[in-house]
């Protein structure tokens, strides 16, 4: 399943187009991926997944941007494991590159929510 960024709408038009006056599809910028990578790396730096991504992270982020913008990005495999503290539970952890994509989407959603709030408060 390809990645689709949230399609927020206002008056049956894409919200970003409505607020910016643009009819172009929004593309993921490399700077957004670097920002998301830095945020993901903060808490997962010593995991094997993060360490293997970090070896050539610039090239991997460029490839990830191309996959997303061309519409061929597919989420990778997740791992599952059980932790016992504080309570026993099963954890499903996404691949590190998928965490980066998830963070980009969430950063964009925050920005869109802020635009909506500002737009509605001005009216």
HUVEN-V779993 format. One record per residue. N is the residue number from 1. RES is the residue in one small letter. SS is DSSP state (helix for helix, strand for strand, loop for the rest). OMEGA is omega as a letter, one per 40 degrees, with the letter a starting at -180 (NA if undefined). BURIAL is b if it has 16 or more other ideal C-beta (glycine too) atoms within 10 Angstrom, else e. Layout:
# HUVEN-V779993
n | res | ss | omega | burial
N | RES | SS | OMEGA | BURIAL
N | RES | SS | OMEGA | BURIAL
This chain:
# HUVEN-V779993
n | res | ss | omega | burial
1 | x | loop | a | e
2 | x | loop | i | e
3 | x | loop | i | b
4 | x | loop | i | e
5 | x | loop | a | b
6 | x | loop | a | e
7 | x | loop | i | e
8 | x | loop | a | b
9 | x | strand | i | e
10 | x | strand | a | e
11 | x | loop | i | e
12 | x | loop | i | e
13 | x | strand | i | e
14 | x | strand | a | b
15 | x | helix | a | b
16 | x | helix | i | b
17 | x | helix | a | e
18 | x | helix | a | b
19 | x | helix | a | b
20 | x | helix | a | e
21 | x | loop | a | e
22 | x | loop | i | e
23 | x | loop | a | e
24 | x | loop | i | e
25 | x | loop | i | e
26 | x | loop | i | e
27 | x | loop | i | e
28 | x | loop | i | b
29 | x | loop | i | e
30 | x | helix | i | e
31 | x | helix | i | e
32 | x | helix | i | b
33 | x | helix | i | b
34 | x | helix | i | e
35 | x | helix | i | e
36 | x | helix | i | b
37 | x | helix | a | b
38 | x | helix | i | e
39 | x | helix | i | e
40 | x | helix | a | b
41 | x | helix | a | b
42 | x | helix | a | e
43 | x | helix | a | e
44 | x | helix | a | e
45 | x | loop | a | e
46 | x | loop | i | e
47 | x | loop | a | e
48 | x | helix | a | e
49 | x | helix | a | b
50 | x | helix | a | b
51 | x | helix | i | e
52 | x | helix | i | e
53 | x | helix | a | b
54 | x | helix | a | e
55 | x | loop | a | e
56 | x | loop | a | e
57 | x | helix | a | b
58 | x | helix | a | e
59 | x | helix | i | e
60 | x | helix | i | b
61 | x | helix | i | b
62 | x | helix | i | e
63 | x | helix | i | e
64 | x | helix | i | b
65 | x | helix | i | b
66 | x | helix | i | e
67 | x | helix | a | b
68 | x | helix | a | b
69 | x | helix | i | e
70 | x | helix | i | e
71 | x | loop | a | e
72 | x | loop | a | e
73 | x | loop | i | b
74 | x | loop | i | e
75 | x | loop | i | e
76 | x | loop | a | e
77 | x | loop | i | e
78 | x | loop | i | e
79 | x | strand | i | e
80 | x | strand | i | e
81 | x | strand | a | e
82 | x | strand | i | e
83 | x | strand | a | e
84 | x | loop | a | e
85 | x | loop | e | e
86 | x | loop | i | e
87 | x | loop | i | e
88 | x | loop | i | e
89 | x | strand | i | e
90 | x | strand | a | e
91 | x | strand | i | e
92 | x | strand | a | e
93 | x | strand | i | e
94 | x | loop | i | b
95 | x | loop | a | b
96 | x | helix | a | b
97 | x | helix | i | b
98 | x | helix | i | b
99 | x | helix | i | b
100 | x | helix | i | b
101 | x | helix | i | b
102 | x | helix | a | e
103 | x | helix | i | b
104 | x | helix | i | b
105 | x | helix | a | b
106 | x | helix | i | e
107 | x | helix | i | e
108 | x | helix | i | b
109 | x | helix | i | e
110 | x | helix | i | e
111 | x | helix | i | e
112 | x | helix | i | b
113 | x | helix | i | e
114 | x | helix | i | e
115 | x | helix | i | b
116 | x | helix | a | e
117 | x | helix | a | e
118 | x | helix | a | e
119 | x | helix | a | e
120 | x | helix | a | e
121 | x | helix | i | e
122 | x | helix | a | e
123 | x | loop | NA | e
